[in-house]
Amino acid sequence: MGILNITPDSFSDGGRFLDPAAAVAHGCEMAAAGADILDVGGESTRPGAAPVGAGAEAERVVAVIAELARRCPGAIVSVDTAKAAVATAALAAGARMVNDVSAGGDAAMLALVAERGAAVVLMHMRGEPRTMQRDTAYADVVAEVHAFLAERAAAAVRAGIPRERVLLDPGIGFGKDAAGNLALLRALPDLAALGHPVVVGASRKSFIGAVSGAAVGDRLPGSLAALAPASALPAAVVRVHDVAPTVQYLELLAALAGAA
Ligand code: HH2
């Protein structure tokens, strides 16, 4: 899953793709480099980010989604939004997946995804982006995140979304400290045991800087290393900025494991 942020303030690529033509070109480049899914977002979720209204968010993403769906029919276009109103417009424009960092926090979201025959990513986050890094202490971060995701997955299936179209994401960096993020990555096999495909978004995130001291632009090696646990799972999606190096990294791991 290649990341396409059409925002002025995303933590690593903010402002680069505000021009729709530049956004579409980058999406097509990622698809050509091997991304199966293009995740288009119009609101930053970095810690402290200011919220964006549904109208402005939809305005940023809808035309780009329509163009990507037309130009890259081989890729699934995903909309990274927690708002059902934005998801409605994005699905009408050709998106086939909703990446919801609030895991169905908008009461209309799960029914909408079910009704449109789309897929959904349900992610764990503590609180909201503005405040999520204020309290990163958990009695047991893995148990708490997995219990939350199990409950949200059951709600999605109850809403009528087929099980294989409900993907679960531990929310790396969303209200967790570096130790919590590492514990969640180590525990991915337990999350996968819930029986859903797993999504991991570790690309360039601050825990990589906490471990290595690398600045945000220099975190590709750490971003790849953070994907090793996901690569061993039966069904996983990795959400990344650097598609071509990630594809090469995963191809080599698969070759070493003897997989097709
Ligand atoms: N991380 C970000 C945004 N959306 N969605 C899922 N499912 N999982 C993630 O880990 C995830 C996500 C944050 O990264 P990015 O999009 O690069 O930055 P920003 O939120 O500042 O736009």
Residues whose N, C-alpha, C, O or C-beta is under 5 A from the ligand:
A	BS01	HH2	N5 D9 S10 F11 E43 S44 T45 R46 N99 V121 M123 D169 G171 I172 G201
